[in-house]
């Protein structure tokens, strides 16, 4: 039976960790406290994690956390058409924050550059939020109400 629920995050202790059963064998977790995500197949030495490591930006790789159980947490990335995007932004594990940039419509003359996308991030609107204010970043781009 599929379910979704709020639980306590095993990474940061927040009570705003959303867990969802995708199948009877796979669950995903997204913590709205710290902004990190995990799932039941993302374990140390798993093929899934190895595939992720091939494509992740270096900053995301440096921010990955492992639990003693082998569970792995990584920063999330969210892009919501017409609203904006939230992403880990910085140069190292010690110097990063959540970046939030609002979307603007892609102009007709920009369609080729943005491969037909309807919206793009307007980096002139970027605002940074500390790790524990992921909800603030989502609110800034208009995904959550103020």
N, C-alpha and C positions, 0 to 999 in steps of 0.2 A: 504494500500500500504506500503510495507517495505521500510525502508530508513536507511541510515547511514550518519553521519555528525559529524563535529567538533563543539563543543559549549564551552561556558565558564563554568568551573567547579564551582559548587555551594559550594564546600568544600574549595578549595584553591585559586580560582580565575584565574587559568591557562586558556589559550585559547587553550589548547591541550587536551580537554576532548572529547573522542570519544563516541558518542551515537549511538546505533543501535536498530531498532525496530525488535523484534523477532516475535511478533504477534501484532495484533491491540491493545492488552491489556498489552503487556509486552515489556518494553524497558530495555536495559542494558547500563551502563555508565562505562567507564574506563578512568581515567585521567592519561595521560602520564606526567603531571606535578608533581603530588604528588604520583601517583601509587596506589591510592585507587579506589575501585569499588563500584557500587551500582546498584540496579535495581528497577523497579517499584513495585515489590512484597516484597522487603526487607524493611519493615517498622517496627517501634517499636511495639512490642507485636504481630507481625505476626507469623503464624505457620512456615513460611519459615525461619525467623530469629531464632526462637526457635530451629529448626532443625540444623541450622548452629552452634549455640552456643553449642550444644551437642558434636560437633566434632572438633571445632576450638582449636588450641593451646592457652594457657593462654595469650601469648603476643598478638596474634591477637584479642582476646577478649578485652584486655585492650586498644587497639588502635582504637576500634570502636568509630565513631563519629555520633552523632544524630543532625539533623537539627530541627528547630522549627516545620517544617511541618511534622516531624515524619520519614523523609527519613533517612536511615542509610548508612554510608560509612564504609568499612573495607579494610584493606590492601589486595592487590592482591598477588597471587602466580603464577609464570609462569615457566614452564619447557618445553623446546623446544628440542626434540630429536636431538642429535648431536651438539647442541649449548651449552646449560647450563640451569641453573635455577636462578631465582631472587625471593627473599623472604624477609619478615620482619625478622630481626635478632637482638636479644638483650634480656634484662632482665626486662625492664619496659617501660611504656609510656614515661618516661623521658630519658631512655638510650636505644635507638634502632637506627638502620639504615637499609638500604637495603643491604642485602648480595647477592652477585652474584658469582656463582661458575660455571666454565666451565665443560662440559661433556667430559668423556672419554669412550671408548668402554669397555664393561664388558668382561672380559676374560672368556674363556671357563670354567675354574675351578671355577669361581665366579657365574655362571649361576643360581645355586640353591639358593645361598645367595640373589641374586637380582631378584629372581622369574622370570627368563627368559627375563629380560629387556636387551635391546641392549646397552643402555648407562646408566651411573651413574654420579652423581656429583663428581668431584675431589675437595674435600675440601681443598687441598693444594693450589688451585688456587683462593680461596675466596678473594674477595675484597669488601670493604664496601663503600657505597655511602650515602650521606645525603638524607633525605626525598624528598627534592625538586630536586634531581638528579636521579630520576627513569629512565629517558632516558639514562643517563650515564651508569647505571647498565645494561640495555638492550643492549646498544652498546658494553659494555665490553664482554658480552657473544656471541656477533656476530649476534644478532637478527636484529639490526639496523646498517646501515653503519656508519663508522666514519666520 
